[in-house]
Amino acid sequence: MKHRSFLYTGGAAPELSPKEHPAFFLNMQRAVLMSLEKKKLLTSSQRERCMEILESQYGQKFVERGTSDGSR
């Protein structure tokens, strides 16, 4: 997964919906799963199973698969 940085500029945050911005929500959920795995709160197999569920929810179009350390 590519590292991306976001900077809050103090303005009003736009309303986001999963239907309008599926890639954002998918990447946010993936980041949470990877963080939980890194903290040893999830095993790699648990993370993979969760990713399968996310893939089925968002479809393959928005899924970039990587390894648990974020490399490709």
NORHU-V77111 format. One record per backbone hydrogen bond with DSSP energy under -1.0 kcal/mol. CO is the residue of the C=O (numbers start at 1). NH is the residue of the N-H. If there is no record, write none. Layout:
co = (CO,CO)
nh = (NH,NH)
This chain:
co = (17,21,22,23,24,25,26,27,28,29,30,31,32,33,34,35,36,37,43,44,45,46,47,48,49,50,51,52,53,54,55,60,67,71)
nh = (21,25,26,27,28,29,30,31,32,33,34,35,36,37,38,39,41,40,47,48,49,50,51,52,53,54,55,56,57,58,59,63,70,67)
